[in-house]
Structures are given as C-alpha cells and as structure tokens.
C-alpha cells in the first residue's frame, strides 16, 4: 500500500479515516478504515517515518498485481 501520487488514474484508490497512529523507532503504524466503513476492522499501514515528512496523502492505493484473492465466493460451501 502506498500514497497515491499520480492524479490521472484513480484505479484502486482508497479514501480512508485514521483510527490510530503508533510510533515505533523506525516506522509509523497507522490504523485506518475505508472512509465511511465504521463497521469494518481497521487495516494496518506500516511505513518508514521519513515518508510521512512529505505529508499525509488523501488517498491510498494498491496495485492490482499486489492483491491476493482469498476467496471467489464460489467454493463448495459458498454456493
């Protein structure tokens, strides 16, 4: 997961709400939820402290090749 830098394509962009921030010696751990997803579990985002010096991004993004599909919903028990 990384900050969105290219404003031309908004594929897989995630608007988020910060839940909590935790400082470690070399990194910052940010717990966030998808904006408007108050019922969802927070997602951890770990990044080096020097990356936050550029400011917090408005959106996060994930490259489609970095997404691992755990279930298609069409398994034996899922119909």
Secondary structure, DSSP 8 states (H G I E B T S, - for coil): -EE---SS--TTEEEEEEEEEEE-SSEEEEEEEETT-TTS--EEEEEEGGGGGG---SEEE--GGG------S-STTT-
